[in-house]
Amino acid sequence: MAAERPIAPFGRRLCRVGESHATGGYRIFSLIDEVGPEPAPGQFYMLTAAGDWEGAGGRPFLPRAISVARTSGRKGAVRLDFLIDVVGPGTGRLAGLVHGDGCHLAGPFGQGFSMPKQLNPDAAGAILVGGGIGIAPLAMQRRALTGRGVASRTLLGFRDRAHSGGVEELFGCEETRLAFEDGSSGHTGYVTDLLLRMLDGDDSGRGVVYSCGPPAMLEAVRRICADYSVPVELALESPMACGYGACFGCAVPLVRGGYMRLCVDGPVVRGDEIASAMAGEAGAG
Amino acid sequence: MNDPGRSGPAIDLSTDLCGIPLAGPVLNGSGTFDALAARKAFGDELLNDFPFAGFVSKTITVEPRAGNPPHRLWETPSGMINSIGLPNPGLSAFCERDLGPLTELGVPLIVSVMADSAPGFAELVEAVGGRDGVSGIELNVSCPNVHSGLIVGEQPDEITALLESLRGLTDLPLIVKLTPNVANPELIAAAAEAAGADAVSLINTIKATAIDPDSNRSWLGAGGGGLSGPAVRPVALAQVRAVSAAVSIPVVGMGGVTDGSSALEFILAGARVVAVGTENFRDPRAGQVVRDGLEEALHRRGFSSLAEAQASTLS
């Protein structure tokens, strides 16, 4: 159904960090990939800061799966931007990377987002619903939609200001509607309130929804879209050792029974494929 | 892979495992590299540069298995716990769909099988053993026998009975994958050898769990799993050494092999070949890295061939 995915070069490669800076409570850093193809929106990479691997009491041991927030072509290379929230030793090492540091990278992996017409032949536009660090792959999908002339509206939700890093930088002056749980700006409450309001006021039969964010938010989006019969694609997260189908660790329960491997059959999944968006809650950091 | 930085002359790494000819001594551990999924992720480059000299399939059971509920993974210091639960399509779908492509990887194929009874094992061994392109069968015995309730791989008597029931069913090499969760793995290995096993492989993962201190629950969906990675290497080396001393059939050594130096440690402990498992998750080309690194390590030690290192013994 979805487009042909870009194929990863075999193996992991050592890339250099181009640039890194703080954004809100997060970090953005870029890697210069001189080997791989340009990734599709929603695809991810397995990343490990090269220096001092296993330096903190034998951790991090495994690479971390991080989706791409932005890409740009450079001469003979692709610049990949990643948005990082420090939740453990792996993301902590990645957030500490500065210009010139080495970072092991494998990918791009997984199945990214579809285009709206692939989800709904009558689709006239898309709604992007992001939360927290999950805004990263939506920023890339939004650019892809704009590039193809597809109208989209963006709804982003955050706990507070500190957890809203990257909004201006990744979404620029594009129109975004924001929700803050602490009422610091925009709508006070959840981003799903904004989604409900939009679907109520819309001809929802002509839209599709793309979403990424915390599991509870994704599950709420999945249920709302099911209620309104709007096709939805969710970018999920799961603890993952390898990223390419070897470890079978990233199991997500399917509606039809059994599990999918999120790394090869996701990380973008249709809302009606999965039993719940809550099952794969990440824990390793 | 050409590495202009490598020093010294090429060293002959060719070997064999109970009659299975191998271009080098590095296999994958069962369930740690899905060649078909990797083909999808990496395309044909995988086949042009396949990282292992022999490929061991994930474990196949008679009936399909969905595997364990999440979480299935937990990172530990220098390792990880998995509680994957042997998801696989079952014998019929494996033979119809997966076996063909696995025989086209360009390296010998060893199929790993598991059952909860001797008749179940017999069905698997007969079905897989009769197929072209299969070079050997690995018996995963880290499971309970439904009739006795005992873990087959923990009991010499169970191993003897199982091997005796299977030995007449195939001429292919039978490799017994030993569990490390016993006091004396060499007794299990000796029973396997006496009953007709052609090789043993070890170690499987070490029983382990991870507790969430804030909830009184295990982090793992199934409550526990098996530890792997460099964290287990010292245990694996001791067990490989003890088993190698106790049997004359070849030993496949694994448990935290990450590079040439750790591979050489296993060879010196008595392993004929090594298998790379968890390291594949960190580096999809880990098999090549280990092979190239082993060649370097042999050269550094002054060995002129792998065979010379295989024949040397610990002092």
Chai-1 contact restraints between the chains, C-beta under 6 A:
chainA,res_idxA,chainB,res_idxB,connection_type,confidence,min_distance_angstrom,max_distance_angstrom,comment,restraint_id
A,I7,B,G43,contact,1.0,0.0,6.0,A-B,restraint_1
A,A8,B,A41,contact,1.0,0.0,6.0,A-B,restraint_2
A,A8,B,F42,contact,1.0,0.0,6.0,A-B,restraint_3
A,F10,B,F42,contact,1.0,0.0,6.0,A-B,restraint_4
A,F10,B,E45,contact,1.0,0.0,6.0,A-B,restraint_5
A,F10,B,L46,contact,1.0,0.0,6.0,A-B,restraint_6
A,G11,B,P284,contact,1.0,0.0,6.0,A-B,restraint_7
A,G11,B,R285,contact,1.0,0.0,6.0,A-B,restraint_8
A,R12,B,D283,contact,1.0,0.0,6.0,A-B,restraint_9
A,E54,B,S78,contact,1.0,0.0,6.0,A-B,restraint_10
A,G57,B,P77,contact,1.0,0.0,6.0,A-B,restraint_11
A,G58,B,P77,contact,1.0,0.0,6.0,A-B,restraint_12
A,G58,B,S78,contact,1.0,0.0,6.0,A-B,restraint_13
A,R59,B,P77,contact,1.0,0.0,6.0,A-B,restraint_14
A,F61,B,E75,contact,1.0,0.0,6.0,A-B,restraint_15
A,F61,B,S78,contact,1.0,0.0,6.0,A-B,restraint_16
A,L62,B,E75,contact,1.0,0.0,6.0,A-B,restraint_17
A,F109,B,A41,contact,1.0,0.0,6.0,A-B,restraint_18
A,P239,B,H71,contact,1.0,0.0,6.0,A-B,restraint_19
A,P239,B,L73,contact,1.0,0.0,6.0,A-B,restraint_20
A,A241,B,L73,contact,1.0,0.0,6.0,A-B,restraint_21
A,A241,B,F281,contact,1.0,0.0,6.0,A-B,restraint_22
A,C242,B,F281,contact,1.0,0.0,6.0,A-B,restraint_23
A,Y244,B,A38,contact,1.0,0.0,6.0,A-B,restraint_24
A,Y244,B,A41,contact,1.0,0.0,6.0,A-B,restraint_25
A,G245,B,D34,contact,1.0,0.0,6.0,A-B,restraint_26
A,G245,B,A37,contact,1.0,0.0,6.0,A-B,restraint_27
A,A246,B,F33,contact,1.0,0.0,6.0,A-B,restraint_28
A,A246,B,D34,contact,1.0,0.0,6.0,A-B,restraint_29
A,A246,B,N280,contact,1.0,0.0,6.0,A-B,restraint_30
A,C247,B,F281,contact,1.0,0.0,6.0,A-B,restraint_31
A,F248,B,I84,contact,1.0,0.0,6.0,A-B,restraint_32
A,F248,B,P87,contact,1.0,0.0,6.0,A-B,restraint_33
A,G249,B,R72,contact,1.0,0.0,6.0,A-B,restraint_34
A,G249,B,L73,contact,1.0,0.0,6.0,A-B,restraint_35
A,A251,B,P70,contact,1.0,0.0,6.0,A-B,restraint_36
A,A251,B,R72,contact,1.0,0.0,6.0,A-B,restraint_37
A,G258,B,A66,contact,1.0,0.0,6.0,A-B,restraint_38
A,Y259,B,A66,contact,1.0,0.0,6.0,A-B,restraint_39
A,V264,B,A37,contact,1.0,0.0,6.0,A-B,restraint_40
A,A279,B,P70,contact,1.0,0.0,6.0,A-B,restraint_41
A,G280,B,P70,contact,1.0,0.0,6.0,A-B,restraint_42
A,A284,B,E75,contact,1.0,0.0,6.0,A-B,restraint_43
